[in-house]
Amino acid sequence: MSSTLLRDADAMSMAHGLELRVPLVDHRVVEHVLRLPGALKARGRRPKALLVRAAGARLSPEAQRGAKRGFTPPLDDWLRDELRHEVAGTLADTRLIRSCGLEPAAVWDVWTRFRAGEVSWMPPWSLYVLLRWLDAMGALVKNAREADDARGLAAALGQRS
C-alpha cells in the first residue's frame, strides 16, 4: 500500500487499546459494492459519488462538493507543545547521537531551525524516531550479547566442575 495512513492509524489505535474500523476495508461493504452495476459506482469524474449518495444528508453540502484531501497528523503542533520536551531531550542526548554516528550540533541545529519556523516538522521528527529506534535496537543487541555472555560463562563454569 503506497499510503501509510491505514498502517499508522492501526498502530496508533492499538497502542491506545482502541478498535478502529475503516468502513471501506470491511469485507461486507466491499462485497456489496462489488455486486452493484458499474454505472452506479462511477458518475463521470465525480470521486466517491456512490459514497456521497449513501451518506446523504449526513454530509454537509460543502463536504459533498469538496475536493478529496488527505489527513496529516498535527505533528507540527505536537512537536511545539505536548511532545516538545520529549523530542528536545532526545535530540539533545549527545551520548545517543554520537553512538548513532551523528553529529550532535547538526542534530540540535535541525531542532533549533524547526523551533524558529525555518524547517517543517518532518526533519526533527525523523531524527527523533531514528534515534529512539536505534537506541531501542542498541539495548536489544546489548541485552542479547549479555545473555550470550552469561550462557557462555555458565557453560564454561559447568565444564570446569
C-alpha positions as CSV (number, residue, x, y, z in Angstrom):
1,M,0.0,0.0,0.0
2,S,1.5,3.3,-1.0
3,S,-0.2,5.2,1.8
4,T,0.9,4.7,5.4
5,L,-2.3,6.2,6.9
6,L,-4.1,2.9,7.4
7,R,-1.0,1.3,8.9
8,D,-0.3,4.3,11.2
9,A,-4.0,4.5,12.2
10,D,-4.0,0.8,13.1
11,A,-0.7,1.1,15.1
12,M,-1.9,4.2,17.0
13,S,-5.3,2.8,17.8
14,M,-3.8,-0.5,19.0
15,A,-1.3,1.4,21.1
16,H,-4.2,3.0,23.0
17,G,-6.4,0.0,23.2
18,L,-8.9,1.2,20.6
19,E,-10.6,-0.7,17.8
20,L,-10.5,1.3,14.6
21,R,-12.8,0.4,11.8
22,V,-12.2,1.6,8.3
23,P,-15.6,1.0,6.6
24,L,-14.3,0.7,3.1
25,V,-12.0,-2.1,4.2
26,D,-14.8,-4.0,5.8
27,H,-15.3,-7.1,3.5
28,R,-19.1,-6.9,3.7
29,V,-19.1,-3.4,2.3
30,V,-16.6,-4.3,-0.4
31,E,-18.6,-7.5,-1.3
32,H,-21.9,-5.5,-1.5
33,V,-20.4,-2.7,-3.7
34,L,-18.7,-5.2,-6.0
35,R,-22.2,-6.7,-6.8
36,L,-23.5,-3.2,-7.8
37,P,-23.6,-2.2,-11.5
38,G,-20.7,-0.1,-12.7
39,A,-22.9,2.7,-13.7
40,L,-24.0,3.2,-10.1
41,K,-20.4,3.3,-8.9
42,A,-18.9,5.7,-11.5
43,R,-20.6,9.1,-12.2
44,G,-18.3,10.7,-14.6
45,R,-15.3,12.3,-12.9
46,R,-17.0,12.8,-9.6
47,P,-15.0,10.9,-6.9
48,K,-16.8,8.7,-4.5
49,A,-20.3,9.5,-5.9
50,L,-21.8,6.3,-4.5
51,L,-20.4,7.0,-1.1
52,V,-21.7,10.6,-1.1
53,R,-25.1,9.4,-2.1
54,A,-25.1,6.7,0.6
55,A,-24.1,9.3,3.3
56,G,-26.9,11.6,2.0
57,A,-28.0,14.3,4.4
58,R,-25.4,13.3,7.0
59,L,-22.8,15.2,4.8
60,S,-22.9,19.0,4.5
61,P,-23.2,20.4,1.0
62,E,-19.6,21.6,1.3
63,A,-18.4,18.1,2.1
64,Q,-20.4,16.7,-0.7
65,R,-18.9,19.1,-3.2
66,G,-15.4,19.3,-1.6
67,A,-12.2,18.1,-3.1
68,K,-10.6,15.0,-1.8
69,R,-8.0,15.7,0.8
70,G,-5.7,13.6,2.9
71,F,-5.2,13.6,6.7
72,T,-1.9,14.7,8.2
73,P,-1.5,14.2,11.9
74,P,-0.8,17.6,13.6
75,L,2.8,16.8,14.3
76,D,3.9,20.4,13.9
77,D,1.6,21.4,16.8
78,W,2.5,18.3,18.9
79,L,6.3,19.0,18.5
80,R,5.7,22.6,19.6
81,D,3.6,21.6,22.6
82,E,2.9,18.1,24.1
83,L,6.0,16.4,22.6
84,R,8.4,19.3,22.8
85,H,10.2,18.2,26.0
86,E,10.4,14.5,24.9
87,V,11.8,15.3,21.4
88,A,14.1,18.1,22.6
89,G,15.5,15.7,25.3
90,T,16.2,13.0,22.7
91,L,17.7,15.5,20.2
92,A,20.0,16.9,23.0
93,D,21.2,13.4,24.1
94,T,24.8,13.7,22.8
95,R,25.8,10.2,24.0
96,L,22.9,8.7,22.0
97,I,23.5,10.9,19.0
98,R,27.2,10.1,18.8
99,S,26.6,6.4,19.3
100,C,24.5,6.5,16.2
101,G,27.2,8.2,14.2
102,L,25.6,11.6,14.0
103,E,27.0,15.0,15.0
104,P,25.1,16.5,18.0
105,A,25.5,20.1,16.8
106,A,23.9,19.2,13.4
107,V,21.0,17.4,15.1
108,W,20.4,20.3,17.5
109,D,20.6,22.7,14.6
110,V,17.6,20.9,13.0
111,W,15.6,21.3,16.2
112,T,16.5,25.0,16.5
113,R,15.6,25.6,12.9
114,F,12.3,23.9,13.4
115,R,11.5,25.9,16.5
116,A,12.3,29.1,14.5
117,G,9.9,28.0,11.8
118,E,12.7,27.6,9.2
119,V,12.0,23.9,8.6
120,S,8.9,21.7,8.7
121,W,8.2,19.2,11.4
122,M,9.5,16.3,9.3
123,P,13.3,16.6,9.8
124,P,13.2,16.8,13.6
125,W,10.5,14.1,13.8
126,S,12.5,11.8,11.5
127,L,15.6,12.3,13.6
128,Y,13.7,11.7,16.8
129,V,12.2,8.4,15.5
130,L,15.5,7.3,14.1
131,L,17.4,8.0,17.4
132,R,14.7,6.3,19.5
133,W,14.7,3.3,17.2
134,L,18.5,3.0,17.2
135,D,18.5,3.3,21.0
136,A,15.9,0.6,21.3
137,M,17.8,-1.7,18.9
138,G,21.1,-1.0,20.7
139,A,19.5,-2.0,24.0
140,L,18.2,-5.2,22.4
141,V,21.6,-6.0,21.0
142,K,23.3,-5.3,24.3
143,N,20.8,-7.5,26.2
144,A,21.3,-10.3,23.7
145,R,25.1,-10.0,23.9
146,E,24.9,-10.1,27.7
147,A,22.6,-13.1,27.6
148,D,25.0,-14.9,25.3
149,D,27.9,-13.9,27.6
150,A,26.0,-15.3,30.6
151,R,25.3,-18.5,28.8
152,G,28.9,-18.8,27.7
153,L,30.1,-18.1,31.3
154,A,27.7,-20.7,32.7
155,A,28.8,-23.2,30.1
156,A,32.4,-22.6,30.8
157,L,31.9,-22.9,34.6
158,G,29.8,-26.1,34.0
159,Q,32.6,-27.6,32.0
160,R,35.2,-27.0,34.7
161,S,33.3,-28.7,37.5
